[in-house]
Amino acid sequence: MSPMTAPALSTGIEIHGPLPGPKAAAHIERDEKVTSNCLGRVYPLVPERGEGCWITDVDGNRFLDFFAGIAVCATGHSHPVVVKAVQEQAARLIHAGGSDVYSPGYAELCEKLVSMAPQGSYSGDWQVFLTNSGTEAVEGALKLARFHTGRQRIIGFLGGFHGRSMGSLSVTASKAVQRRGFGPLLSGVTHLHFPNRSHCPAGVDETTWGREMALRQFHEIFTTTTPSEEVAAVIVEPIQGEGGYIVPPDGFFQAIREICDHHGIVFIADEVQTGFGRTGKNFAIEHWHVQPDVICMAKGISSGVPVGGFMAKATMMQWPPAAHGSTWGGSPIGCAAALANIQVIEDEDLALNAVEQGEFLMARFLELQTECDLLVDVRGIGLMIGLELSPKVKAAEWMERCFHRGLLTLTAGVNNIRLCPPLIVNRAEAELAFQVMREVLLEMARRVDVVGG
Ligand SMILES: Cc1ncc(COP(=O)(O)O)c(C=O)c1O
């Protein structure tokens, strides 16, 4: 990324000169000598402090953070309640392996998660296994589905992202670079198309279209490559994250639920990016009134301390002791952070704030769409907002130019910017982010016009 000088646009953002600043540049040089090239950082940013929706870097530049560590910091950076819980737990006990002893906070967090399980025809108990990350949550869920069904095959979706370990990578189908050179992966994985609600043809009923998209594709693979009686699980993100914040049409998940019920297949909802109030619900799959068999979670569960997990119907969780385990999964500090974080989400009604600020931002970007035809799609639910650009310009350029004006966003999918700010974001911050993005996009549009694009 080439350094550019840009004035700060408005109160709050402070950019003191070309980025990266001198301290950041020195740090980056040092870092890149000893760190793996695969890290591929999106910004030359060296954060030093975080508070709420704001990050200050080592040169004192202050950024408005609209990617929140990729949808991690639900309660913002270093929420005082989360900080206090972590500090107190660290002072009492840092380690007690959840697979070895009855680790502090483990049961309390699992009780809390179970109380959040989506309602549906199954009204029995749920049980939880805690991990350190989303990838491990997916890995465990896939193992559980195979164990429970005695079957091997798994169905995923093109554009889906579930992690990078060998099992989770086998169901990930987001970018070729994530898979290139790592085969053979798990055999028996089939990927289907994930429909985008925005592409529902005019005049066609969305629910019928979504349902048809699922039924047709499953019929096709069940009768050709993938016998249904060999399928252990379907794994799906309720809203595709890395794929570009793609919201599927109504009818799609209901049809998948019916197919799974009919064929004895485990329905795994990967809520790692969508969970914990980001879309206005505890879990995004609730928007479609569908109850999965297993839910994978991480990211927003703790706002930054490594903790994840998968929750399954208790009837499935009766695998034998030592069939699965983890040294650090559900660590005392992770559990303390997650419990405090979820408490803040509930006490401050952050799911509602996600809906209100999300609707505000969507409305602003829909207005911008009428002003600028480079913005071809505005979609999302709550504070998961996808902004798709015309191929005439690159989303990466939009992101980079916003960075130099002190706003952090992130690309996703083919040519989209995704916005996933902390759920505590307020109206003034939302408006500021919008203004920065609008100004940059209009600049890009003027250039395209000038060159006759
Ligand atoms: C939907 C989804 N599943 C799984 C993962 C992997 O999670 P982690 O990076 O915590 O291992 C991610 C990460 O972006 C994700 O978005």
The ligand as an SDF file (V2000), in Angstrom:
LIG
                    3D

 16 16  0  0  0  0  0  0  0  0999 V2000
  -17.9580  -18.2540    9.4160 C   0  0  0  0  0  0  0  0  0  0  0  0
  -16.5870  -18.5360    9.9470 C   0  0  0  0  0  0  0  0  0  0  0  0
  -16.2870  -19.7570   10.3910 N   0  0  0  0  0  0  0  0  0  0  0  0
  -15.0660  -20.0510   10.9070 C   0  0  0  0  0  0  0  0  0  0  0  0
  -14.0790  -19.0960   10.9540 C   0  0  0  0  0  0  0  0  0  0  0  0
  -12.7450  -19.4260   11.5320 C   0  0  0  0  0  0  0  0  0  0  0  0
  -12.6330  -18.8080   12.7830 O   0  0  0  0  0  0  0  0  0  0  0  0
  -11.2070  -18.5250   13.4790 P   0  0  0  0  0  0  0  0  0  0  0  0
  -10.4790  -17.5490   12.6160 O   0  0  0  0  0  0  0  0  0  0  0  0
  -11.5670  -18.0130   14.8400 O   0  0  0  0  0  0  0  0  0  0  0  0
  -10.5000  -19.8260   13.5660 O   0  0  0  0  0  0  0  0  0  0  0  0
  -14.3440  -17.8080   10.4880 C   0  0  0  0  0  0  0  0  0  0  0  0
  -13.2970  -16.7780   10.5130 C   0  0  0  0  0  0  0  0  0  0  0  0
  -13.3510  -15.7700    9.8600 O   0  0  0  0  0  0  0  0  0  0  0  0
  -15.6280  -17.5140    9.9730 C   0  0  0  0  0  0  0  0  0  0  0  0
  -15.9380  -16.2850    9.5170 O   0  0  0  0  0  0  0  0  0  0  0  0
  1  2  1  0
  2  3  1  0
  2 15  2  0
  3  4  2  0
  4  5  1  0
  5  6  1  0
  5 12  2  0
  6  7  1  0
  7  8  1  0
  8  9  2  0
  8 10  1  0
  8 11  1  0
 12 13  1  0
 12 15  1  0
 13 14  2  0
 15 16  1  0
M  END
$$$$
